[in-house]
Amino acid sequence: MMARILNRSSSAIALAGLALASCGGPKALSLPTDPVDRAATCGIVAAAEARNAAADVSQPLPLAARGRILHYALLAGSADGRFSAETAGAVSRRMSALQADVTNGKWQDLAPACRAAFPAAAAGEATLPAGRLDAQLGCSELAQFTATALEADKGHYAAQLSEYRGLRTKLSDRIGPALRSRAGSDLSAQRAAGDKALAAIAQHGSPVAVLDQCLKQFG
């Protein structure tokens, strides 16, 4: 569902200008205070920026651009230091609901506020966590998150998503003993460790850029 929402949002942005009323032009916008709506709004802004930069708006966005859009849902879901799929999903749904209001307004003016609200999304070069297990577990969880989020668009990104799933499988085999040493054999504790690792690696850069580093280091 997340991929379908992101795809609809980024595609519709290319035509948003046609929907503007002729009385007064785009309206001024401010970044919402609600955390979910704030992340959703910044995701829409990222999609609009990507569409504006595209040579052909009828073609799918590059995977790197989709990663930058997706990053806002990931960051909102990671706000308390442990990833919440429910919060990330809520962000994606709100992107669909808020899309028209944002793209019909002066969305360009929101870019600085989004960079300030989500500094990890504006970071430069992607990095990996310093600890080996932290990096491996974070990469594994991020690969799963990204491949699942973009599953509906696998026809456009099949090769890359296959690489992510392969990385997830490879790392799962490698980190088992170390994860059990850290979290014990209880599956819920291991799941909690994975959620914390995903929240941590979300701060290291856009998902696709981080996964490029993961593939270089562990692929």
NORNORCOR-V67142 format. One record per residue. RES is the residue in three letters. SS is DSSP state (h for helix, s for strand, l for the rest). NEAR is the number of other C-alpha atoms within 10 Angstrom. D_FIRST is the distance of its C-alpha to the first C-alpha in Angstrom with 1 decimal. Layout:
res=RES ss=SS near=NEAR d_first=D_FIRST
res=RES ss=SS near=NEAR d_first=D_FIRST
This chain:
res=MET ss=l near=14 d_first=0.0
res=MET ss=h near=21 d_first=3.8
res=ALA ss=h near=20 d_first=5.5
res=ARG ss=h near=16 d_first=5.2
res=ILE ss=h near=18 d_first=6.3
res=LEU ss=h near=23 d_first=8.7
res=ASN ss=h near=19 d_first=10.0
res=ARG ss=h near=13 d_first=10.7
res=SER ss=h near=23 d_first=12.4
res=SER ss=h near=27 d_first=14.5
res=SER ss=h near=18 d_first=15.5
res=ALA ss=h near=18 d_first=16.6
res=ILE ss=h near=24 d_first=18.7
res=ALA ss=l near=19 d_first=21.1
res=LEU ss=l near=13 d_first=22.2
res=ALA ss=h near=17 d_first=22.2
res=GLY ss=h near=15 d_first=25.9
res=LEU ss=h near=9 d_first=26.7
res=ALA ss=h near=10 d_first=25.6
res=LEU ss=l near=16 d_first=28.0
res=ALA ss=l near=10 d_first=30.9
res=SER ss=l near=7 d_first=34.3
res=CYS ss=l near=6 d_first=35.8
res=GLY ss=l near=7 d_first=35.6
res=GLY ss=l near=12 d_first=32.7
res=PRO ss=l near=17 d_first=29.8
res=LYS ss=l near=13 d_first=30.0
res=ALA ss=l near=13 d_first=30.4
res=LEU ss=l near=15 d_first=27.4
res=SER ss=l near=14 d_first=27.4
res=LEU ss=l near=20 d_first=24.9
res=PRO ss=l near=13 d_first=23.7
res=THR ss=l near=9 d_first=25.1
res=ASP ss=l near=9 d_first=22.2
res=PRO ss=h near=16 d_first=20.5
res=VAL ss=h near=22 d_first=16.9
res=ASP ss=h near=21 d_first=17.9
res=ARG ss=h near=22 d_first=20.0
res=ALA ss=h near=32 d_first=17.3
res=ALA ss=h near=31 d_first=15.0
res=THR ss=h near=30 d_first=18.1
res=CYS ss=h near=28 d_first=19.0
res=GLY ss=h near=28 d_first=15.7
res=ILE ss=h near=28 d_first=16.4
res=VAL ss=h near=26 d_first=19.9
res=ALA ss=h near=26 d_first=19.0
res=ALA ss=h near=28 d_first=17.0
res=ALA ss=h near=25 d_first=20.1
res=GLU ss=h near=18 d_first=22.5
res=ALA ss=h near=21 d_first=20.8
res=ARG ss=h near=22 d_first=20.9
res=ASN ss=h near=13 d_first=24.5
res=ALA ss=h near=11 d_first=25.5
res=ALA ss=l near=16 d_first=24.1
res=ALA ss=l near=8 d_first=26.9
res=ASP ss=l near=11 d_first=24.9
res=VAL ss=l near=17 d_first=22.1
res=SER ss=l near=10 d_first=21.2
res=GLN ss=l near=11 d_first=20.2
res=PRO ss=l near=17 d_first=17.1
res=LEU ss=l near=20 d_first=17.6
res=PRO ss=l near=12 d_first=19.2
res=LEU ss=h near=16 d_first=17.3
res=ALA ss=h near=14 d_first=19.4
res=ALA ss=h near=19 d_first=18.3
res=ARG ss=h near=24 d_first=14.6
res=GLY ss=h near=23 d_first=15.7
res=ARG ss=h near=21 d_first=17.6
res=ILE ss=h near=28 d_first=14.8
res=LEU ss=h near=30 d_first=12.6
res=HIS ss=h near=27 d_first=15.9
res=TYR ss=h near=29 d_first=16.0
res=ALA ss=h near=26 d_first=13.0
res=LEU ss=h near=30 d_first=14.8
res=LEU ss=h near=27 d_first=18.1
res=ALA ss=h near=26 d_first=17.3
res=GLY ss=h near=27 d_first=16.0
res=SER ss=l near=24 d_first=19.2
res=ALA ss=l near=16 d_first=21.6
res=ASP ss=l near=11 d_first=23.7
res=GLY ss=l near=15 d_first=24.2
res=ARG ss=l near=17 d_first=21.8
res=PHE ss=l near=24 d_first=18.1
res=SER ss=l near=20 d_first=16.0
res=ALA ss=h near=16 d_first=12.3
res=GLU ss=h near=9 d_first=12.4
res=THR ss=h near=19 d_first=13.8
res=ALA ss=h near=23 d_first=11.5
res=GLY ss=h near=20 d_first=8.5
res=ALA ss=h near=18 d_first=11.0
res=VAL ss=h near=28 d_first=11.8
res=SER ss=h near=30 d_first=8.6
res=ARG ss=h near=20 d_first=8.7
res=ARG ss=h near=19 d_first=12.4
res=MET ss=h near=29 d_first=12.2
res=SER ss=h near=21 d_first=11.2
res=ALA ss=h near=16 d_first=14.0
res=LEU ss=h near=15 d_first=16.5
res=GLN ss=h near=23 d_first=16.1
res=ALA ss=h near=18 d_first=19.1
res=ASP ss=h near=15 d_first=21.4
res=VAL ss=h near=27 d_first=21.1
res=THR ss=h near=26 d_first=21.4
res=ASN ss=l near=21 d_first=24.2
res=GLY ss=l near=19 d_first=26.0
res=LYS ss=l near=16 d_first=27.7
res=TRP ss=h near=23 d_first=24.7
res=GLN ss=h near=15 d_first=26.9
res=ASP ss=h near=14 d_first=28.9
res=LEU ss=h near=18 d_first=26.1
res=ALA ss=h near=15 d_first=26.0
res=PRO ss=h near=11 d_first=28.9
res=ALA ss=h near=14 d_first=27.6
res=CYS ss=h near=21 d_first=24.2
res=ARG ss=h near=14 d_first=26.3
res=ALA ss=h near=11 d_first=28.4
res=ALA ss=h near=16 d_first=25.6
res=PHE ss=l near=19 d_first=23.7
res=PRO ss=h near=13 d_first=26.5
res=ALA ss=h near=18 d_first=24.6
res=ALA ss=h near=24 d_first=22.3
res=ALA ss=h near=15 d_first=25.6
res=ALA ss=l near=14 d_first=27.3
res=GLY ss=l near=12 d_first=29.1
res=GLU ss=l near=11 d_first=29.3
res=ALA ss=l near=19 d_first=26.8
res=THR ss=l near=19 d_first=28.5
res=LEU ss=l near=22 d_first=28.1
res=PRO ss=l near=17 d_first=29.3
res=ALA ss=l near=8 d_first=33.0
res=GLY ss=l near=9 d_first=33.1
res=ARG ss=h near=12 d_first=32.4
res=LEU ss=h near=17 d_first=30.5
res=ASP ss=h near=21 d_first=28.6
res=ALA ss=h near=21 d_first=27.7
res=GLN ss=h near=24 d_first=26.9
res=LEU ss=h near=28 d_first=24.8
res=GLY ss=h near=28 d_first=22.9
res=CYS ss=h near=32 d_first=22.4
res=SER ss=h near=27 d_first=21.2
res=GLU ss=h near=22 d_first=18.6
res=LEU ss=h near=27 d_first=17.5
res=ALA ss=h near=28 d_first=17.2
res=GLN ss=h near=19 d_first=15.0
res=PHE ss=h near=18 d_first=12.7
res=THR ss=h near=22 d_first=12.6
res=ALA ss=h near=22 d_first=12.3
res=THR ss=h near=18 d_first=9.3
res=ALA ss=h near=21 d_first=7.5
res=LEU ss=l near=24 d_first=8.8
res=GLU ss=h near=18 d_first=8.7
res=ALA ss=h near=16 d_first=7.4
res=ASP ss=h near=17 d_first=10.4
res=LYS ss=h near=16 d_first=12.7
res=GLY ss=h near=10 d_first=15.2
res=HIS ss=h near=16 d_first=16.0
res=TYR ss=h near=16 d_first=16.2
res=ALA ss=h near=14 d_first=17.2
res=ALA ss=h near=10 d_first=20.3
res=GLN ss=h near=16 d_first=19.1
res=LEU ss=h near=22 d_first=16.2
res=SER ss=h near=14 d_first=18.9
res=GLU ss=h near=16 d_first=21.2
res=TYR ss=h near=27 d_first=18.8
res=ARG ss=h near=18 d_first=18.5
res=GLY ss=h near=17 d_first=22.2
res=LEU ss=h near=22 d_first=22.9
res=ARG ss=h near=22 d_first=21.0
res=THR ss=h near=14 d_first=23.2
res=LYS ss=h near=15 d_first=26.3
res=LEU ss=h near=20 d_first=26.0
res=SER ss=h near=16 d_first=25.2
res=ASP ss=h near=9 d_first=28.5
res=ARG ss=h near=15 d_first=30.4
res=ILE ss=h near=17 d_first=29.6
res=GLY ss=h near=13 d_first=30.0
res=PRO ss=h near=12 d_first=33.6
res=ALA ss=h near=13 d_first=33.2
res=LEU ss=h near=19 d_first=30.2
res=ARG ss=h near=14 d_first=32.2
res=SER ss=h near=10 d_first=35.1
res=ARG ss=h near=12 d_first=33.2
res=ALA ss=h near=16 d_first=31.1
res=GLY ss=l near=13 d_first=33.0
res=SER ss=l near=13 d_first=32.0
res=ASP ss=l near=9 d_first=30.0
res=LEU ss=h near=11 d_first=26.3
res=SER ss=h near=11 d_first=25.1
res=ALA ss=h near=15 d_first=27.3
res=GLN ss=h near=17 d_first=25.9
res=ARG ss=h near=12 d_first=22.3
res=ALA ss=h near=14 d_first=23.6
res=ALA ss=h near=20 d_first=25.3
res=GLY ss=h near=23 d_first=22.1
res=ASP ss=h near=22 d_first=20.3
res=LYS ss=h near=22 d_first=23.4
res=ALA ss=h near=26 d_first=23.6
res=LEU ss=h near=30 d_first=20.0
res=ALA ss=h near=25 d_first=20.9
res=ALA ss=h near=21 d_first=24.2
res=ILE ss=h near=26 d_first=23.0
res=ALA ss=h near=28 d_first=20.6
res=GLN ss=h near=24 d_first=23.9
res=HIS ss=h near=19 d_first=25.2
res=GLY ss=l near=23 d_first=23.4
res=SER ss=l near=29 d_first=20.3
res=PRO ss=h near=27 d_first=18.1
res=VAL ss=h near=23 d_first=19.1
res=ALA ss=h near=18 d_first=22.7
res=VAL ss=h near=24 d_first=22.9
res=LEU ss=h near=28 d_first=21.6
res=ASP ss=h near=16 d_first=24.3
res=GLN ss=h near=17 d_first=26.8
res=CYS ss=h near=23 d_first=25.5
res=LEU ss=h near=15 d_first=26.0
res=LYS ss=h near=9 d_first=29.4
res=GLN ss=h near=12 d_first=30.5
res=PHE ss=h near=15 d_first=29.1
res=GLY ss=l near=15 d_first=27.9
